[in-house]
Amino acid sequence: MGSRLVVVVPSIANDLTQWAELVDRLKTLDGYGEPDCRWELMSHDAAWFRRGSLRQQASTIAARIHQSWVANGGYDEIVLVGHSVGGLIVRQAYLLALAGEPGERNPWAGKVNRVVLFASLNRGLPARFERRWWLPAAAWFARVLPFTRHWLIHDVLRGSAFITNLRITWVREINGLAHPPNLVQFLGSEDGLVTGDDSSDVRQFPTGRQQIIPDATHGNLIRLSVAPAPDERFRLIATAFTEPLREDPVPEIGDAGKTVVIALHGIRAGNTTWVRDVEDEIGSRNSDVEVVGASYGRFSAGKFALPVTRRRFLGWLEDTYAERLALNPKATFHFIGHSNGTYLLGHSLQKIPGMRFERVLLAGSVLPVGYDWRGRREAGQVRRIRNDRAARDIPVGVLCAGLRGLGMRDVGTAGVDGFHEWDDDAKSEVYYYPGGHSDALNAGNLPRLVTFVLDGTVLKQDALPRTPSAGFAFLSRAAPTLARLLVILGAAAIAAFVALGPWSWPIHLALVAAILLAGFLVLDLI
């Protein structure tokens, strides 16, 4: 029997004493006791509501494993075990060791042959009351308040950059291994935090499976003493440590011929408008193409004007992409988006390096004219782009221009002015549709847009005007100054009310603050 290392990382409670009984029993298994096996229970300092990063926690664990590897002259086998958040940490630590070309990888990564997860938060936590009563409030504070955006809980929310990057990288790395580790996700039948649908990126692989532990909750599935049948629970858990490993190479999963199109609406729309029409048009041409007619509900211009509100659904798009990729790691993705949908795509690409699209079609884009499409293309995230622009697009030419005048550099006027920083054959600018914000999506033009998405051919309407009207161009140029003037006038009106209103100034100030807060909450939450 060769040497073996077993690494155990606990849940957010960081209570290693809860592992004592199970670890003692596991040490009785053949090959898991001394001197054949070394057990290392690795604590962490992760906490929900303080600054932290799960990637940094994983980096520390990976460094400890490497230190043990060097100090003990290597191991023949390594088993990674994690509970809840600990499952995310051990998975990320493994990916860090796998990073780079095969010859450059950390040597211990090649010896990991089992990954055993106990209620790992593989898809992240959705901000829903039914999972935990405090999750919606915690997610809201983590998104809205500047000093809470670096709380560690932000990393474990569904659709976070950490969760999405972990899922995408895991799917692609594991799918490329000839001998991936056996992976078991144990899930308590009474778990109210994690569900069986949260592990698609684990269950899809031939060496991965999910196993229900009866009469177990999220917190106590590792504890034998609380189980109605302790010996039976132990024998069930022991299978993950003893079941035979697959000796023959594992074929890659996924259908390289599969095409997925994500169609994402924008301001003042939902998936019952043009998104449904695109889905029907694509279906009539090729029924094998999967169209994700994605919708996050009606989104007003007022919501878009607030930075924290327009960022609200970034995680939604990222989770949608990761979930579809987990179902088919070899699928080819395309994107067609309008208005706020273009914002979600552009900023998701910046956060998620593994997000890749073959062709991207943007209509009424609210991204800056200097958005770094060159960098996205050089990183392999985008191959072709088509940007359709309208001559009287008020949300882009006036609203976005005004927001930029107020210092909001994450939005811009590319839906009117085009993308200026990148010119080559991979980008097509189609302009100007004579109408407003949604003119490119008119029923007569949708077939042309679908043609680009499906085969890359750029078809245009005949006789499109080459410039917007002089009046609209002037209004767009004046919008930044007008926005600043409106803010100054609004601030002056508030100051006058506070100073000269019918009550004392503290009451006036509190009333103004309450009205502004109520307005923000209505826009953000409703």
HUNORHU-V887692 format. One record per residue. RES is the residue in one letter. OMEGA is omega in whole degrees, 0 to 359 (none if undefined). Layout:
BEGIN
res:RES omega:OMEGA
res:RES omega:OMEGA
END
This chain:
BEGIN
res:M omega:179
res:G omega:181
res:S omega:181
res:R omega:173
res:L omega:174
res:V omega:180
res:V omega:180
res:V omega:177
res:V omega:186
res:P omega:179
res:S omega:181
res:I omega:178
res:A omega:177
res:N omega:182
res:D omega:182
res:L omega:180
res:T omega:180
res:Q omega:181
res:W omega:192
res:A omega:184
res:E omega:181
res:L omega:180
res:V omega:178
res:D omega:179
res:R omega:180
res:L omega:179
res:K omega:178
res:T omega:179
res:L omega:180
res:D omega:178
res:G omega:182
res:Y omega:177
res:G omega:178
res:E omega:0
res:P omega:186
res:D omega:190
res:C omega:175
res:R omega:179
res:W omega:177
res:E omega:176
res:L omega:189
res:M omega:178
res:S omega:177
res:H omega:178
res:D omega:179
res:A omega:176
res:A omega:186
res:W omega:195
res:F omega:169
res:R omega:184
res:R omega:179
res:G omega:181
res:S omega:177
res:L omega:176
res:R omega:178
res:Q omega:176
res:Q omega:180
res:A omega:179
res:S omega:178
res:T omega:179
res:I omega:179
res:A omega:179
res:A omega:178
res:R omega:178
res:I omega:179
res:H omega:178
res:Q omega:178
res:S omega:178
res:W omega:181
res:V omega:184
res:A omega:184
res:N omega:176
res:G omega:179
res:G omega:179
res:Y omega:176
res:D omega:180
res:E omega:175
res:I omega:178
res:V omega:178
res:L omega:183
res:V omega:179
res:G omega:180
res:H omega:175
res:S omega:177
res:V omega:177
res:G omega:176
res:G omega:176
res:L omega:183
res:I omega:182
res:V omega:177
res:R omega:179
res:Q omega:177
res:A omega:178
res:Y omega:179
res:L omega:177
res:L omega:179
res:A omega:179
res:L omega:187
res:A omega:179
res:G omega:178
res:E omega:183
res:P omega:181
res:G omega:182
res:E omega:185
res:R omega:176
res:N omega:188
res:P omega:182
res:W omega:181
res:A omega:181
res:G omega:181
res:K omega:177
res:V omega:181
res:N omega:176
res:R omega:172
res:V omega:183
res:V omega:184
res:L omega:176
res:F omega:180
res:A omega:178
res:S omega:182
res:L omega:193
res:N omega:180
res:R omega:185
res:G omega:183
res:L omega:173
res:P omega:181
res:A omega:184
res:R omega:180
res:F omega:185
res:E omega:176
res:R omega:173
res:R omega:186
res:W omega:186
res:W omega:184
res:L omega:180
res:P omega:180
res:A omega:180
res:A omega:179
res:A omega:180
res:W omega:179
res:F omega:180
res:A omega:180
res:R omega:192
res:V omega:186
res:L omega:184
res:P omega:184
res:F omega:178
res:T omega:185
res:R omega:179
res:H omega:172
res:W omega:182
res:L omega:181
res:I omega:178
res:H omega:180
res:D omega:185
res:V omega:177
res:L omega:180
res:R omega:181
res:G omega:177
res:S omega:179
res:A omega:181
res:F omega:182
res:I omega:183
res:T omega:178
res:N omega:178
res:L omega:183
res:R omega:182
res:I omega:180
res:T omega:179
res:W omega:181
res:V omega:184
res:R omega:180
res:E omega:182
res:I omega:180
res:N omega:180
res:G omega:180
res:L omega:177
res:A omega:180
res:H omega:178
res:P omega:180
res:P omega:168
res:N omega:181
res:L omega:177
res:V omega:172
res:Q omega:174
res:F omega:183
res:L omega:179
res:G omega:180
res:S omega:180
res:E omega:181
res:D omega:179
res:G omega:183
res:L omega:181
res:V omega:179
res:T omega:180
res:G omega:180
res:D omega:185
res:D omega:187
res:S omega:181
res:S omega:180
res:D omega:176
res:V omega:187
res:R omega:184
res:Q omega:188
res:F omega:183
res:P omega:181
res:T omega:180
res:G omega:177
res:R omega:176
res:Q omega:183
res:Q omega:179
res:I omega:173
res:I omega:183
res:P omega:175
res:D omega:181
res:A omega:176
res:T omega:180
res:H omega:185
res:G omega:189
res:N omega:183
res:L omega:177
res:I omega:185
res:R omega:181
res:L omega:187
res:S omega:181
res:V omega:182
res:A omega:175
res:P omega:178
res:A omega:186
res:P omega:182
res:D omega:179
res:E omega:177
res:R omega:180
res:F omega:182
res:R omega:177
res:L omega:179
res:I omega:183
res:A omega:181
res:T omega:180
res:A omega:182
res:F omega:187
res:T omega:184
res:E omega:184
res:P omega:176
res:L omega:179
res:R omega:183
res:E omega:182
res:D omega:180
res:P omega:180
res:V omega:179
res:P omega:176
res:E omega:178
res:I omega:177
res:G omega:180
res:D omega:183
res:A omega:180
res:G omega:182
res:K omega:179
res:T omega:178
res:V omega:177
res:V omega:174
res:I omega:180
res:A omega:190
res:L omega:184
res:H omega:182
res:G omega:184
res:I omega:174
res:R omega:180
res:A omega:175
res:G omega:184
res:N omega:175
res:T omega:181
res:T omega:185
res:W omega:180
res:V omega:179
res:R omega:178
res:D omega:177
res:V omega:179
res:E omega:179
res:D omega:181
res:E omega:179
res:I omega:179
res:G omega:180
res:S omega:181
res:R omega:183
res:N omega:184
res:S omega:179
res:D omega:179
res:V omega:177
res:E omega:177
res:V omega:176
res:V omega:180
res:G omega:191
res:A omega:177
res:S omega:174
res:Y omega:178
res:G omega:181
res:R omega:186
res:F omega:186
res:S omega:176
res:A omega:177
res:G omega:176
res:K omega:182
res:F omega:184
res:A omega:181
res:L omega:184
res:P omega:184
res:V omega:181
res:T omega:179
res:R omega:176
res:R omega:190
res:R omega:188
res:F omega:175
res:L omega:180
res:G omega:179
res:W omega:179
res:L omega:182
res:E omega:177
res:D omega:178
res:T omega:179
res:Y omega:182
res:A omega:181
res:E omega:178
res:R omega:178
res:L omega:179
res:A omega:180
res:L omega:179
res:N omega:185
res:P omega:182
res:K omega:183
res:A omega:174
res:T omega:184
res:F omega:171
res:H omega:182
res:F omega:170
res:I omega:185
res:G omega:182
res:H omega:169
res:S omega:181
res:N omega:175
res:G omega:178
res:T omega:176
res:Y omega:180
res:L omega:179
res:L omega:185
res:G omega:183
res:H omega:173
res:S omega:179
res:L omega:179
res:Q omega:183
res:K omega:190
res:I omega:182
res:P omega:183
res:G omega:179
res:M omega:186
res:R omega:176
res:F omega:177
res:E omega:180
res:R omega:181
res:V omega:176
res:L omega:182
res:L omega:176
res:A omega:182
res:G omega:187
res:S omega:178
res:V omega:177
res:L omega:178
res:P omega:179
res:V omega:180
res:G omega:179
res:Y omega:188
res:D omega:176
res:W omega:178
res:R omega:178
res:G omega:179
res:R omega:180
res:R omega:179
res:E omega:178
res:A omega:179
res:G omega:182
res:Q omega:182
res:V omega:178
res:R omega:183
res:R omega:179
res:I omega:171
res:R omega:182
res:N omega:182
res:D omega:189
res:R omega:181
res:A omega:187
res:A omega:181
res:R omega:183
res:D omega:184
res:I omega:178
res:P omega:179
res:V omega:188
res:G omega:182
res:V omega:183
res:L omega:182
res:C omega:176
res:A omega:177
res:G omega:179
res:L omega:176
res:R omega:176
res:G omega:177
res:L omega:175
res:G omega:181
res:M omega:187
res:R omega:179
res:D omega:177
res:V omega:181
res:G omega:190
res:T omega:181
res:A omega:178
res:G omega:174
res:V omega:187
res:D omega:181
res:G omega:177
res:F omega:189
res:H omega:191
res:E omega:186
res:W omega:179
res:D omega:169
res:D omega:187
res:D omega:181
res:A omega:181
res:K omega:176
res:S omega:176
res:E omega:180
res:V omega:185
res:Y omega:352
res:Y omega:168
res:Y omega:188
res:P omega:185
res:G omega:187
res:G omega:193
res:H omega:185
res:S omega:187
res:D omega:179
res:A omega:184
res:L omega:179
res:N omega:188
res:A omega:181
res:G omega:183
res:N omega:183
res:L omega:178
res:P omega:178
res:R omega:179
res:L omega:180
res:V omega:178
res:T omega:178
res:F omega:182
res:V omega:186
res:L omega:184
res:D omega:175
res:G omega:179
res:T omega:180
res:V omega:176
res:L omega:183
res:K omega:171
res:Q omega:178
res:D omega:170
res:A omega:174
res:L omega:177
res:P omega:184
res:R omega:179
res:T omega:172
res:P omega:180
res:S omega:180
res:A omega:180
res:G omega:180
res:F omega:179
res:A omega:178
res:F omega:180
res:L omega:180
res:S omega:179
res:R omega:182
res:A omega:187
res:A omega:179
res:P omega:179
res:T omega:179
res:L omega:179
res:A omega:178
res:R omega:179
res:L omega:178
res:L omega:179
res:V omega:179
res:I omega:179
res:L omega:178
res:G omega:179
res:A omega:178
res:A omega:179
res:A omega:178
res:I omega:180
res:A omega:180
res:A omega:179
res:F omega:180
res:V omega:184
res:A omega:191
res:L omega:182
res:G omega:187
res:P omega:181
res:W omega:179
res:S omega:185
res:W omega:177
res:P omega:178
res:I omega:178
res:H omega:181
res:L omega:179
res:A omega:180
res:L omega:178
res:V omega:180
res:A omega:180
res:A omega:180
res:I omega:180
res:L omega:179
res:L omega:179
res:A omega:178
res:G omega:178
res:F omega:181
res:L omega:179
res:V omega:181
res:L omega:187
res:D omega:191
res:L omega:185
res:I omega:none
END
